[in-house]
């Protein structure tokens, strides 16, 4: 059980949830799993975001062309 004392930064956490979270994170990842490289992970969502913006701009341009034409 977490104690209701100030943490390392001096912040008081009455529920002790910060200490419990840190203990959970500090346990480390299981040996069988390996994390993805940080550079490879954002590449997929970034490409999808760019494609989505292009599609939205194309649809808006089409709607404006039909409305003004």
C-alpha positions in Angstrom: 0.0 0.0 0.0 1.3 3.5 -0.9 2.1 5.9 1.9 0.6 9.3 1.9 3.9 11.2 1.9 5.3 13.6 -0.5 6.9 12.0 -3.5 10.4 12.7 -4.9 9.3 16.0 -6.4 7.6 17.0 -3.1 4.0 16.7 -4.5 1.5 15.3 -2.1 -0.5 12.4 -3.7 -3.4 11.5 -1.3 -4.5 8.4 -3.2 -0.9 7.1 -3.7 -1.7 6.5 -7.4 1.4 8.2 -8.6 3.6 5.9 -6.6 1.6 2.8 -7.7 1.9 3.9 -11.3 5.7 4.4 -11.0 6.1 1.0 -9.4 4.1 -0.6 -12.3 6.2 1.2 -15.0 9.5 0.4 -13.2 8.7 -3.3 -13.4 9.9 -3.3 -17.0 8.7 -5.1 -20.1 8.6 -8.9 -20.2 11.7 -10.5 -21.7 9.8 -12.0 -24.7 8.6 -8.7 -26.1 10.6 -6.1 -27.9 9.5 -2.6 -28.4 9.2 -1.1 -31.9 11.8 1.4 -32.9 10.6 4.9 -32.2 11.4 6.1 -35.8 9.2 3.4 -37.4 6.1 3.8 -35.2 5.0 7.3 -36.2 5.6 6.7 -40.0 2.2 4.9 -40.5 -0.1 7.4 -38.8 1.8 10.4 -40.4 1.3 9.0 -43.9 -2.4 8.3 -43.2 -2.8 11.9 -41.9 -1.3 13.4 -45.0 -3.4 11.2 -47.3 -6.5 12.2 -45.3 -5.8 15.9 -45.6 -5.3 15.5 -49.3 -8.6 13.7 -49.7 -10.4 16.3 -47.6 -8.9 19.2 -49.7 -9.9 17.4 -52.9 -13.5 16.9 -51.7 -13.7 20.6 -50.6 -12.3 21.8 -53.9 -14.9 19.6 -55.8 -17.7 21.0 -53.7 -16.6 24.6 -54.2 -16.2 24.0 -58.0 -19.8 22.6 -58.2 -21.2 25.4 -56.0 -19.5 28.2 -57.8 -19.5 26.8 -61.3 
